[in-house]
Amino acid sequence: MIKKVAIVGPESTGKSTLCSRLAEYYGTSWVPEYARQYLQEHNNTYTYDSLLDIAKGQLALEDKYLSSLQLQTSNLQPLFIDTEMNVMKVWSEFVFGKCHQWIIDRIVEREYDLFLLCYTDLPWEPDPLREYPDPGPREQLFHIYKDILINQSVPWAIIKGSHEQRLRSAINEVNKIL
């Protein structure tokens, strides 16, 4: 059975880099963040309602990668997922003060085997799609994610340090569930 590992955390905390490097290490796939593609196609703008489109696009992408991996001969490879519905919920509530019920319902339905929460100790990398370069909001978002993970039953770990340290820590955590 394929183990699904969700990588979560605030902006510019190395989620995509970690997913890519983990997929390379394990010889498997990773699901990119659909919001990046969506925002590039929509002039870097979004609304409360478009977050629902982004959430649906993220899950469709996750399902596509999962189906593709299941078709391969070995289902022992993990699938790394850059962003899931908790991230959509946190972002929606942080920016708009509310969240679509559809997103909340998917949080309850979707299952993951491990969450890796990226800490804010990497330097901010400017990107036209990112909104919160100041340490305060990034730290606030980190603690929101941490509170969510503490209150659920799936294993999780905080990943911090340099990119190399993050990779080693993440491999250690992933190996625990394989």
Residue pairs with C-beta under 8 A, 6 or more apart in sequence:
1 75
2 66
2 69
2 70
2 75
2 77
2 78
2 79
3 78
3 79
3 113
3 114
3 174
3 177
3 178
4 66
4 78
4 79
4 81
4 111
4 112
4 113
4 114
5 22
5 78
5 79
5 80
5 81
5 112
5 113
5 114
5 115
5 116
5 174
5 177
6 81
6 83
6 84
6 86
6 112
6 114
6 115
6 116
7 15
7 18
7 19
7 80
7 81
7 82
7 83
7 115
7 116
7 118
8 15
8 83
8 84
8 86
8 87
8 115
8 116
8 117
8 118
8 145
8 149
9 15
9 117
9 118
9 119
9 120
9 141
9 142
9 145
10 118
10 120
10 132
10 137
10 138
10 141
10 142
10 145
11 130
11 131
11 132
11 138
11 141
12 122
12 124
12 125
12 127
12 130
12 133
12 138
13 118
13 119
13 120
13 122
13 138
13 142
14 118
14 122
14 159
14 163
14 166
15 33
15 82
15 83
15 118
16 32
16 33
16 82
17 163
18 80
18 116
18 118
18 159
18 163
18 166
18 167
18 170
19 30
19 31
19 32
19 80
19 81
19 82
20 30
21 163
21 167
22 30
22 78
22 80
22 167
22 170
22 171
22 174
23 29
23 30
23 80
25 167
25 171
26 77
26 78
26 174
27 77
28 69
28 77
28 78
28 79
28 80
29 65
29 68
29 69
29 77
29 79
29 80
30 65
30 79
30 80
30 81
30 82
31 58
31 61
31 62
31 65
31 79
31 80
31 81
31 82
32 61
32 82
33 58
33 82
33 83
34 54
34 57
34 58
34 60
34 61
34 83
35 46
35 54
35 58
35 83
35 129
36 129
37 57
38 46
38 50
38 53
38 54
38 57
39 45
39 46
39 129
40 129
42 50
44 128
44 129
46 54
48 92
48 95
48 96
48 98
48 100
51 88
51 91
51 92
51 96
51 100
51 103
52 100
52 102
52 103
54 88
55 85
55 88
55 100
55 102
55 103
55 106
56 102
58 83
58 84
58 85
58 88
59 85
59 106
59 110
62 81
62 84
65 79
66 79
69 75
69 77
69 79
76 178
78 113
78 174
78 177
78 178
81 112
84 110
84 112
85 103
85 106
85 107
85 110
86 107
86 145
86 148
87 145
88 99
88 103
89 99
89 103
89 104
89 107
90 141
90 144
90 145
90 148
92 98
92 99
92 100
92 103
93 99
94 137
94 141
94 144
111 154
112 154
113 154
113 155
113 177
114 154
114 155
114 156
114 157
114 173
114 174
114 176
114 177
115 149
115 154
115 155
115 156
115 157
116 156
116 157
116 159
116 170
116 173
117 142
117 145
117 146
117 149
117 156
117 157
117 158
117 159
118 159
118 160
118 166
119 142
119 158
119 159
119 160
120 135
120 138
120 139
120 142
121 160
121 161
122 163
124 130
124 133
124 138
126 133
132 138
132 141
146 158
149 156
155 173
155 176
155 177
157 169
157 170
157 173
159 166
159 169
159 170
159 173
160 166
160 169
161 169
